[in-house]
């Protein structure tokens, strides 16, 4: 029996925890945390142990497949690429480059192959480009662009040195951080308290993170923006801001001061769902702490006020002197200092719109909520073909149930994916990349948002089988197929040969050499890929350090704390609130607010085909407060219908006082029962697609991101006689 252990990282979420993978006779027999890992220090969550199951999953595609009627048959790589090239080029010739759309899911960012995804997007010359970012982090990026001059300058929470940590709409005890990569977040939170610091969680639900905190503030869903405005009023009117920080770092202080002058906690409290004394105390304690940081993430990002909320978070940190200082918000210094150069790229905001004219482009892409309509609506500019890479938008985006019909109506659809999913079941050809354990790389993205500077290498556990291709190799070949080339049979082979030699690892090696620790700056002692590869736990590059002056990309090199469009949007929200239309005011016929929630053993829809991750009780439930359950005659385990203005789903009830009255929570990523899905384990699980409840037309007006938190719903008991099978869902037809 041959046994070996390989040190690498789990790449299933942003934490990228260091793992040791033990293999016996070419099967993974154990995955454990790597105590030598310089960032995760031995911590792993249950998801990491699924890496072996993912690699060995019999449902995972190993060869390309082509649709034949209602089933898929194997096809050779060369035949697949030839057909893809011919059909995509024909569609582009007939209808123009924007007749081809492209979607990239967030797994793409977990590999340096994302560089080739960007290259393919450029080669397509299409305006119809979409990513998971517009369902995830667009508001955070938009706020960073307007405040710091670049969407890449999303500041990191320096959790390891802070004296006061305030978390809004994030659950790092489960997620281990997002756009603040903090593996082992539970222990890091405990350490804040252990050194005498304070942790506060502001969330409608008493989350796993809230249970670790000193204080839980159960804000009303959508109330965050009012709470933060009230806090900012206290800081300004009581003179609790850092005058030096404001003078040296911030621009447009006076417009900001005037905006919040009369936004007292008493005025904001009814809309925030938090009493005025608590709002005032939160502001004073933030200002009084030796160091303090507000950290907000997806729960507040996925709202109509997502951009405003992140702007206020950044602004409060800045005006209290907690921007670019230890224990506050900082910027990492990664081995590939991408943020330093990305700031020079134009964001292209409003350079074009979707076909309705209602949604502007941002960072040269459109919000994914418009995808179904731009496929289904006939006429000039209609999307006729699609390429998806590592994404499952049928489950992960709000489309009123129309994306299924849209994808099946395409003239041609090619997917780069390991599985036949709810989305890729509509593809004409699926091109499967190797599993994560068959790749070697050095990730260039997540060190940009890490809580400690580091360089860590991912070693291969298995050699790919003969003929298998990595993500970047598939994407590089697609580039060759779609770019206009004379004498394609000859020049295409030449281009393929060039691209085949420029792997992401080679590109990364060059970027490391020219980076802040590389040999071009540090000489012979500088960092190299070889040195990183030889350190099984990675290389610790030290704590975060002040560097705002190096990175900021605004014309006056100051933080813009009062962008005029942000101020105008706040005034509109306040006007609406004064007129009885506050974001937290009930909608007609709908009396409960729906929010999302995470589970430690689930990661969007990725791991639902791994048996070890599906053990235990049903996790796709509607979480409801006991008072709300009693009012509706609901008992734990009952089937309930949750309805919104655009859809309805039926699922089991879970009663808990962990959630604020008037609020329900349902996880996303479920609903695998559609015909033709190739996930045998996932398809056997109960669960529904919560995104059928969210209106794709409801967006953050600044960034265009989909608002899939704080949807108004009603919940009713399903009688035993009338109950449909648990997990059934339906979309309510909406006019086109």
N, C-alpha and C positions, 0 to 999 in steps of 0.2 A: 504494500500500500504506500503510495507516494503522498506526502503531506507537505504543504508549504503555507506560509502566512505572508500576506502582502499588506503593507501600510498604504492607505489612500484616504479618500474622503467619501462620505455619503453625499451624493449630489441631488438628493430629492427635494431639498428646500434650501433657502438662502444660507442657513447656518453652516452647511458644508462641514459637519463634524468629522473629525479624524477617526477612522475606523481601522481595525485589523481584520482582514478577511482570511479565514482559514479554509483551505481547499484540500480535500482528500479525494484522490482518483477523479479529478476534474469536476467535483461537485462541491459547492459551498456548504460547509458543515457548521460554521460558526462565524458570527460577526460580533465584535465587541469594540468598545471604545478604546482609542489609542491614548494612553496616559501621557505619552510624549508629545502629543499634538499641542502646538504652542498656543492655540486659540481655544479649543474645546476641552483640553486637559482630561480626556477620558470619558467625558459625557457623551452619551448618545440617547436618542429617544427611540421608541419602538419602530418608527419608520425605517431607521437605518438597518434593522435586522431583516427588512423586506427586500434588500438589494439582491440577495441570493435567489429568493423566490421570483423576483422580476426577471433575473437572467435565465432561470431554468423554466419559466412559465411555458407550458406547451402551447398556449394560445398566442404567444408572441410570434409575429411573422419573421421568418428567416430569409425568405426570398421574395422578390417582387411578385405581385398578383395583379391580374387584370379582370375586370368585370366581364362576365359572360352571362347575360340574362340577369337572374337574381342571385347569382353566386360568383365567387372569385376562383380563378384558376392560376397556377404558377406561370410566370413568364420570365424569360431571360433578361438580364440587365440591359444588354445591348438592344434587344428588340424593344424593351420598355422605353429606353431613352430615345430611340429613333421615332417611335410613335408619338411620344410626348412632344418632341421637337416639331415634328411635322404638323401636328394638330394645333399646337399653340401658335406657331408661325402663321398658319392659315387663318386663325381667328384674328390675330393682330393685323394681318394684311387686309382682311375683310372689314374689320370694325375699328381699328386703331389700337394703340398700346393700352389704353385704359379699359379696354374690353376684357383684359386679364386682371383679375384681382389676386391679392396675396394676403394671407393671414399667418402670423407667427404667434404661437402660444408661449406662455412663460417658461416651459422647460427649455426652450431655445436658449434662454439667458444662462442656463446652468451649465452650458458648454461654450467653449471658445469658438465652436462652429457658428455661433451667432454672427461672427464676422462674415461668413460666407452667405448667411441669410441676408445680411445688409447688401452684399455684393449682388445677389440675385435680384433683390428689390430694385437696385440701381439699373441692372441690365434690362429689366422689364419696362422701364420708363413709364410705369403706370401711376396714375393718381389714386387708384383704388388699392391702397396699402393699409392694412389693419394689423394691430397687435393686441395682446392681452393688456397692455399698459392702459388702454382707455377704459378698461373695466377694473383696473387695479390702482395705478399710481399717477395718472395724468394730473390730478389736482396738485399733488405734491411737487411734481415737476414744473407745473405752470407757475406755482408760487415761487419756486426757486429761480426760475427764469426771470420773472418780473422783479424779484428782490435782489438777487445776486448776479444776474446777467447770464445765467446758464442753467438749463434744466438738469445738468449733471451735478450741480452744487446743492444737493439736498444734504443738509448737515446731519452729522451722526451724533447720537446721544452718548456722551462719555460716562457711561453707567459705572465704570469701575472706579471713578474718582469723585462722583457727585455726593453731595450731602443731602440733597432733596430731589427725589425722582417723582414726577407727576405724569401719569400715563393716561392718555385719552384714546378710547376706541382702539386699543391694541391689547393683545393677550400673549405677551412674550413667553409666559410660562408654558404655553402650548406651541407657539410659532417659533420660539427662540430668535425672535427679532426679524424685522423686515425693514429694509433700507436703514437698518442699524443692526448689523449682523452680530448677534450675541449668543453663541451656543452656550448651553448651560445657564440659560437666563434665570431659572429658579434660584440657583446658588448665587448668581450675581445680585439678584434682588435681596436675598437674605444677607449678603455681604454689605449692602448699603445700610441696612438696619443694624447689622453687627458692629459697624464702626460708628454707630451713634446717629446715623442719618434717618431720614423719613421717606416712606413710600406712600403715595396716594394714587388710587385708581379711580378715574372718572368714567363710568360706563353704566348703561342701563341694566346690565346683568352683573351679578357678583361672580366674576369669572375666576378661573383657576389662579390668575395673577392677583385678583382682588383679595383672594383668601390669604395671600402672602403679605399683604400691605398693612400699613398702620391704619389706613382710612379708606373706605369705599364711599364715593359720592355717586348716587344713582341718578344721574342726569336724565332728563327726558330725551328720547331719540330726536335728533335735530336741534336740541337745545344747546349744543356745545358753543355755537357761534355767539349766542346771547351771553352765556356764562363768561366766555373769554373777553367779550366787549366790556362786561361789568368789571372784570378783573383789571382790564387795562385802564378803565376810568379811575379805579382806586389808585393804581400806580401813578397815574398822571396827576390827579387832583391832590393827592396827599404827598406829592414830592418824593415818592419811593423809587423813582427811576434813577439810574446811574448817569449823572450828568456828563461825566467824562466819556462814557461809552456812547451816549447819544451824540455828543459833539464830534467825536473822532470817527465813529463808524457809520452814523445814520444820516440820511438825507430826508428832507420834507417832514421834519418833526412837527412844525406848526400846524399843517393840515391834519395830521394825526391827532394832535392835542385838541383841536377844535372839534373833530369828529366825535370824540368820546367824552367831551366836557359834560354833557348832561345824560350820559348813559349810565345812570347810577345802578348799583346792585338792586335797589328796590324796583327800578323800572324793568330791569332785565330778568329778575327772579321768576316772575310768573311764566315767562316764555321758556326759561331754561329748565324749569322744574326743580330748581335748587334754591333754597332760601337765601335771602340777601346777606345774612350774617355769615353764611358759609362762603359765599362768593367773596365777600370782603376779607375774610380770614385767609382764604387761599391766596389772594393777592399779597397780603401783608407777609405771610409766611414765606412766599416765594422770594420776595424782596429781601427778607431778613436772613435767609440762609447764606452761609459762607459761599456755597455754590449750589445752583439749582438748575433743573432742566425739565421742560415740558417735552414729552415725547408722544406724538400722535401718529396713528397709522390707519389701516384700511377701514376700520369702523367709521371714522370721520371722513375718510377719503371718498367713500362711495356714497356721497350725499350731494344734494343740489348746492350745498355750501362747502363742498370739499376744499376748493381753492381758498376761500375766505378763512376757513378754520386753520389750514396750514399756514396761511399768512399771519394770522393772529398768534399762533404758537411760536413761529419764528420771531415775530415782533416782540412778544413778551420776553422771550429769552434775550433778545438783543438789548432792549431798553433797560433790563435789570442787570446788564453787564455780563450775561451768561452766554454770549456768543463768542466763539473763538477763544475760549478759556477752559482750563482744566475743570472737569466736573460739570460743564455746560454742554452746549452744542459746538461740535468741532468738525474738522474735515480731515479725513485720513490722508496718509502719504503712502500710497500703495507702490509696489514694484513697477507697475505700468501706470503711470500717472495720467490716466485717460482724461480726468476732469480738467486738467490744465490745458488740454488741446480741444476738447469738445466744445468749450465755451466760444470758440471761434466759428462754429458751425451755425448757420442761420436756422432759426426755429420754424420759419415758413408759416407763422401763424396767419391764417386767413389768405394764404397764397392761392388757395382754391377751396371750394366747398363740395359737399355732397350734391347730388342732383337736385335736391329740394331747395338748395341754397341756404338751409337753416343751420348747417353744422360746418364750422370752419376747420381747415387742416391745422394741425399742430405738430411740430417736428416732422413735417412732411408725411403725415398720415392722417387718416380720417377716423372718427370714433366708430367702434365696431357696431354700435347700436343701429347704424344705418345700413349694415351689410345686406340684410334680407331684402329690404326695399329696393336697394340699388341693383340687386339681381332680378327681382320680380317685375319691377316697373319697366315696361317696354319703352323704346325710344332711344334717341342719341345718348351715348354714354353708358348704356346698359352693360353690366358685367355679364359676359358670356362664358368665361372660363375662370377657374380658381386654382390656386396652389395653396395648400395649407401645410405648415411645418410645425409639428409638435403642439398641436392645439385641438381642442374639442369644443368649439364655440356653440354647438347645439346645446350642450349642457352648461357652459360657463358664461353665456351672455344672454341678456334679455332680448328676445326676438318675437314675443307674443306667439310662440309656437310656429312661426312662419319660416324659420331658417331651414327646417327639414324640407319643406316644399321648394324653397329657393334652390337648395343644393341639388335636389333631384331634377330641377329644370335646366341646369347648366348644359351647354353644348359639350363641355369637357371639364373634368376635375381630376387633378393629380394631388395625392397626399404623400408627404414624407412622414411616416409614422410607424411605430412598432406594432400597432394593433388595428383591428377593424372596430372602430368606436362608433358612438352615436353619430359622429360627424363623418368619419372616413368611410362608413358603409355606403355613402353616396358616391364615392370616388370611382373613376374609370380605371385608374391605375394607382396602386399604393406601393411606395418604395420604402422598405424598412431599413433603418440604420441598425448598427450593432448595438448591443446593450451597453449601459454605462460602464460595466465592469470590463468591457473590451476596448476601452479608450484610455489614452494617456494624454494629459494636458495640464496646463497651469491656468486656472480661471483668472480672467482679467477684470471681471465686473465686481464680484462681491468684496474683494479687498478694498475697493473704493468706498464701501460703506461699513467696513469692519470697525469694531470698538477698540481694536488694537492693530497696529501695523504689522503685517505678516506676509510671508511668501510660502505657499504650500503647493506641493506637487501631487498630482493624481497619477499613480502608477497603474498599469494594466494588471488585471488579475488573470484574464484569459486572453489568448491570442484569437483573433477573429477566425472563423472558419474560412476555407478557401472561397474566394469570390465575394465575401461579405464586404460591405462598404460602410465607412463612418459617415456621420451626418454631413461633414464638410465635403467629403468626396462626392456625395450625391448632389449637394447643392452646387458644387463647382461644375459638375457635368451638366446640370440644368442651365447654368449660366451659358455654357458653350452652345447649348441647344437653342437658346432664345435670342442671343445677340446676332445681329445681321453680319453674316460673313460671306465674302466672295469665295467661290470654289470650296464650298463647305466641307466636302469629303477630305480635302487636303488641309485647309486652314483649321478646320475643327479639330483634327488630330493634333495639330501643332499647339493650339490653345489648350486642349486637354493635357498635353504633355507638360506645358508650363505650369498650369494650375495644380497639377498632381504633385509638383515638387514644392509648392508653397503651402505647406500645411499650417494650420493655426499655431502649432507648437513652434515652428520656425519663425513665424511672424512675432509670436510672443517673446521668443529668445532675443530677437532684434530690439523689441520694445523694452525689455528688461535691461539690455545693455545700454540703452540711451536714457533709462529712467533715473530717478533720484538716487538709487543705490548702485547703479550699473557701472561697468568698467570705464565707460567714457567720462564719468564724473568722479569715480572713486579710484580709478587706476586698477592695478593688478589685484587689489583686495576687494574689488567691486563684486556685486552680485551677478551670478550667471545661472542659467538653467541647470547646468551640471551641479553646481553647489546646492541648489534647491532640491534637485532630484536625490542627492546623496543624504539629505536630512529627512528621515522617515516621518518626523513630526513637524516638518517645516522649519522655517527660520523666523524667530521673533525679531521684529524690526523696531520694537519700542512702543511706548504709549503715543497717543495722538498729541500733536503739537500745534500751537497757533500758526496758521498760515493763510488766513483770510486775505491778507494783502497780496499774497502771491496768486491767488485763484480768482478773486472777484472780477467779474467781467462787465460791470456797469460802466457807462461812459465817465462818470465822475468818481468811480472806484469807491463808492459808498453804498451801503445797504439802503434800498428804497423801501422805507417803512410805510409809505402812503401812496402807492400807485393809484392814479386817478380813477381807473376803471374799478378797482377794488372799493374805493370810497363810494363811488356811485352805486355799486351793487349793495353795499351795506345800507345806504340811505333808502334804497328801494325795499330791502327786507324790513327795515324799521317802519317805513310807511305802511307796508302790508300788515305788520304786527299791530300797529296802532289802529288799523281798520278792522281788526279781528281776524286777520288772515295769517297769523303767526305760523311758522313752520311746524309748531307743536300742536296747533289747533286741529281738532278732529275733522275728517272729511265727511261729506254727506253720505250716510249709509255705511260708513266704515269707521270703526271705533277703536281699533287696536293698531299699534305700530309694529311692523315686522322688521326685525334685524337679523343678521347672520350670526353664526357661531362656528368655532373650530373644534375639532377633535384631535387628540394626540395621535391616533392611529389612522388618520385619514388625511389626504393631501389633495384637495380638489377631487378629481375623478381618477387620479393616477393609480391608487393602490387597492382599488376595490376588487381586483381580480387575484389578489394574493390571499390565500386561505388564512394565513396567520394573522392578517390584519382585519379579517372579518369575524373573528371569534367574538363571543360575548353578545350583549343585548343589541337590539336595533338602535342605531344611532341617528337615523333619519326620522326625527320626531318633531312635533311642535311643542316647544317649551312654553308653559303658561303659568302665571301666578295663581295660587289657590283661590283667591277672591274672584278672579276672572273665570276660572274653571267652574266654581260653584254657581256663579251667575248664569252660566250657559249650560248647567246640568252635566258637566263633563267630569268623568272619573279617570284616574290614571290608567292608560292603556286603551281607552276608548278610541274609536275612529272619529276624526273630525274633518270637516271640510273647511279649508282656509281659502277664502275668495278675496280677490282684489278687483279693481275695475277692468282688468284685462285677462284674468284667468282664474282657475280654481284647481286645487289639489286636495287629495284626501290622504291623511296619514295619521299615525298614532299620536295620542296625547301623552305628554310627560309633564307632570305638575311639580313645580318647585318654587319656593319663595326666594330662590337665587335671582329671579328676574323681577324687575319693577312692575307693579300693576299697570295695566294698559299697554303692555309690551309682550310680544311673542317672538321666539327665535327659532329659526330653521336653518340647518347647514346646507351648503350648496355642493354640487358635484355628484348628486345621486340621480337615479332614474335610468337604469340600464336595461329596461325590459323591452326596448324597441326591437322589432324583427330585424335579423341580419347582423346584430352586434356580435362580435367575435370574442367577447369576454364571457366565458361560460360561468365562472364563479360570480362575477359581478351581476350578470343577468339573473342569477338565482336569488339575489339579495332584494329585500324590500327597499323601498325608497322612491322619492319623487323629485322632479326637477323644479326646484323653488324658483328658478328664473322665469318660469311661466307666469309668475305673479307680478313681475316687474315690467313696467311700461318702458319700452326702448326710447320713447320720445321724452322721457323725464331725465334730464341731464343737468350737470353743473354748467350754468350758462357761460362761465369763463373758459373752462378747459374743454368742455364738450364731453366729459366722462359720464358714463352711465351712472345713474343714481339707484343703486340696488340695495341701499339701506334706507330704512324709514319709509317703507311702503305701507300705506294705509290698507288694512284688511279687516275682514270680519271672520269670526270663527264660530262654527255651529256643529252640534253633535249630529252624527250620522246614525240613524236608527239601524238596529240589527237587520231588519228586513230590507232596508233600502241601501245598506252599505255596499259600496263597490269593493273590489279587492284592495287591500291596503297597498298604497303606493300608486294608485291610479291618478292620472292628472289630465287636465284638458285646458286648452287655450280658448278664450272667448274671442270670436272673430272681431276684428276691428276694421274700419273702412280703410281702403287703400287710396 
